[in-house]
Amino acid sequence: VFGIGVVYETPPEKLRRVTGIIKAAIERQRGDGPTPLVRFDRAHFKKFGDYSLNFEVVYYVSSREMLAFLDIQQAINLELFETFAEEGLEFAYPTAVEIQRNDNPEPAGRTARPPDREPEREPDRAPSPAPQRANSGESDDGGK
């Protein structure tokens, strides 16, 4: 028993082909003798996983030797890897999608400044001098 997962972006027509690809890969490991070394039992699209569309696969090996089983599993895995690549199927692995939200969008017609630049500033200007009153000899206290 083993499982594999493909990415959620897999088109339905390719997803439907996965079980047949798996079955063919296993059946090619049957051996040349009168008794098959390997017997395919089933492959099903089992569930929608957290990050993948998951398949469960079951096959039987007539040998009791662990090395025979491992050689067969390796051959199946290599064939699946090659065939999936040829078919444009992608194995899934844990991924995360980051969604960024902009709560303060720029008004229409304006573009946001690049984040690595400081905003442009007005050049510093010296303060304008206060208006001067003409001195007529009178004080500002109204003659008091």
C-alpha positions in Angstrom: 0.0 0.0 0.0 1.3 3.4 -0.9 -0.1 6.8 -1.6 0.8 9.7 -3.9 -0.6 13.1 -4.4 -0.9 15.5 -7.3 -1.4 19.2 -7.2 -4.8 20.8 -7.0 -4.2 22.6 -10.3 -4.3 19.2 -12.2 -7.0 19.4 -15.0 -9.8 16.8 -14.6 -8.9 15.0 -17.8 -5.3 14.4 -16.5 -6.6 13.5 -13.1 -8.7 10.7 -14.6 -5.6 9.2 -16.2 -3.6 8.8 -13.0 -5.1 5.5 -11.9 -4.4 3.9 -15.3 -0.8 5.2 -15.3 -0.3 3.7 -11.8 -1.9 0.4 -12.9 0.3 0.1 -16.0 3.5 0.9 -14.0 2.7 -1.9 -11.5 1.7 -4.5 -14.1 5.0 -4.0 -15.9 6.7 -5.4 -12.8 4.9 -8.8 -13.0 8.0 -10.7 -14.0 8.7 -13.3 -16.7 7.9 -16.5 -14.8 4.7 -18.6 -14.9 3.5 -17.0 -11.6 3.3 -13.2 -11.6 5.7 -11.6 -9.1 3.4 -8.6 -8.7 -0.4 -8.4 -8.7 -2.1 -5.0 -9.0 -5.1 -4.8 -6.7 -6.4 -1.2 -6.9 -5.7 2.5 -7.3 -8.2 5.1 -6.3 -8.5 8.9 -6.0 -9.1 8.7 -2.3 -9.4 12.2 -0.9 -8.8 15.9 -1.1 -5.8 16.5 1.1 -4.5 19.7 2.7 -2.2 20.4 -0.3 -2.8 17.5 -2.7 -5.3 15.3 -4.5 -4.5 11.9 -2.9 -4.5 8.5 -4.5 -4.2 5.2 -2.6 -2.5 2.3 -4.3 -2.5 -1.4 -3.4 -0.5 -4.2 -5.0 0.8 -7.6 -3.8 4.3 -9.1 -4.2 4.5 -12.9 -4.2 8.1 -12.9 -2.9 8.7 -12.8 0.9 12.1 -11.1 0.4 12.2 -7.5 1.4 14.9 -6.7 -1.2 12.5 -8.0 -3.9 9.7 -5.7 -2.6 12.1 -2.7 -2.4 13.4 -3.3 -6.0 9.8 -3.5 -7.3 8.7 -0.3 -5.4 11.7 1.5 -6.7 10.9 0.5 -10.3 7.3 1.6 -9.9 8.3 4.9 -8.4 10.8 5.6 -11.2 8.3 4.8 -13.8 5.7 7.0 -12.2 8.1 9.8 -12.0 9.1 9.6 -15.6 5.5 9.1 -16.9 4.1 11.9 -14.8 6.8 14.2 -16.3 5.9 13.1 -19.8 2.1 13.6 -19.1 2.6 17.0 -17.4 1.4 15.7 -14.1 2.9 17.3 -11.0 3.5 15.5 -7.7 2.3 17.6 -4.7 4.3 18.7 -1.7 3.4 20.9 1.2 3.0 24.5 0.0 1.5 27.7 1.3 -0.2 30.5 -0.6 0.4 34.0 0.8 -2.5 36.4 0.1 -1.6 40.1 0.5 -4.4 42.5 1.1 -4.1 46.2 0.4 -6.4 48.1 2.8 -5.3 51.5 1.4 -5.4 51.3 -2.4 -4.2 54.3 -4.3 -6.9 56.5 -5.9 -7.5 55.8 -9.6 -5.0 57.5 -11.9 -2.2 57.4 -9.3 0.5 54.8 -8.9 2.0 53.8 -5.7 5.7 54.7 -5.2 8.1 51.8 -5.1 8.7 50.6 -1.5 12.4 51.1 -1.7 12.2 54.9 -2.3 11.6 57.7 0.2 8.8 60.1 -0.8 10.1 63.1 -2.7 10.2 66.3 -0.5 9.9 69.9 -1.3 13.4 71.6 -1.2 14.0 73.4 2.1 13.4 77.1 1.8 14.4 79.9 4.1 11.4 81.5 5.8 10.1 84.6 4.1 10.9 87.8 6.0 8.0 89.4 7.8 6.6 92.5 6.1 8.3 95.7 7.2 6.4 98.8 8.2 7.5 102.1 7.1 8.8 104.2 10.1 7.0 107.5 10.2 8.4 108.5 13.5 5.4 107.5 15.5 5.5 104.7 17.9 3.2 101.8 17.8 1.7 102.6 21.1 -0.6 105.2 19.6 1.3 108.2 21.0 0.9 107.3 24.6 
